[in-house]
Amino acid sequence: MKPQLIATLAVAGLFAIGSGVAQAAGSTEIQEATALQGAKVSLSQAISTAEQRTGGKAFDAGVDIRGNRVHIAVETNGPKGVQTTFVDPQNGHIVGGHAGPQQD
């Protein structure tokens, strides 16, 4: 094969691999973006619930999807340090949590 053709095929292969990775990452982002569409609890309500529970102030919050379970993860910093609280988006109940930040 000619060197120019080999280089062209190599670049095309890199684009194909890159787009596959982007689609996989995009799929997770889309899933997170749509996860709260049918939720009965807003993100701000979940933050308020977590702040009341921990006595801290929220500095990060977002969707946490594990398997087929969707929760709102709220990270707070307060008297007991950094805590992560998981809130059920359907009923607003706290369903879990732990000391320390949310592990990605």
ChimeraX attribute file (.defattr): number of C-alpha atoms within 10 A of each C-alpha:
attribute: neighborCount
match mode: 1-to-1
recipient: residues
	/A:1	5
	/A:2	6
	/A:3	8
	/A:4	9
	/A:5	10
	/A:6	11
	/A:7	11
	/A:8	10
	/A:9	12
	/A:10	12
	/A:11	12
	/A:12	12
	/A:13	12
	/A:14	11
	/A:15	12
	/A:16	12
	/A:17	11
	/A:18	11
	/A:19	12
	/A:20	12
	/A:21	12
	/A:22	11
	/A:23	11
	/A:24	11
	/A:25	11
	/A:26	12
	/A:27	12
	/A:28	11
	/A:29	13
	/A:30	11
	/A:31	12
	/A:32	16
	/A:33	12
	/A:34	11
	/A:35	18
	/A:36	19
	/A:37	10
	/A:38	9
	/A:39	15
	/A:40	13
	/A:41	17
	/A:42	15
	/A:43	20
	/A:44	10
	/A:45	14
	/A:46	26
	/A:47	25
	/A:48	14
	/A:49	19
	/A:50	29
	/A:51	20
	/A:52	11
	/A:53	12
	/A:54	20
	/A:55	15
	/A:56	18
	/A:57	19
	/A:58	19
	/A:59	11
	/A:60	14
	/A:61	20
	/A:62	17
	/A:63	21
	/A:64	18
	/A:65	15
	/A:66	8
	/A:67	6
	/A:68	5
	/A:69	9
	/A:70	19
	/A:71	23
	/A:72	26
	/A:73	26
	/A:74	28
	/A:75	27
	/A:76	27
	/A:77	19
	/A:78	13
	/A:79	11
	/A:80	12
	/A:81	13
	/A:82	19
	/A:83	23
	/A:84	23
	/A:85	27
	/A:86	27
	/A:87	27
	/A:88	19
	/A:89	23
	/A:90	14
	/A:91	11
	/A:92	20
	/A:93	14
	/A:94	18
	/A:95	11
	/A:96	12
	/A:97	17
	/A:98	12
	/A:99	13
	/A:100	15
	/A:101	18
	/A:102	18
	/A:103	5
	/A:104	4
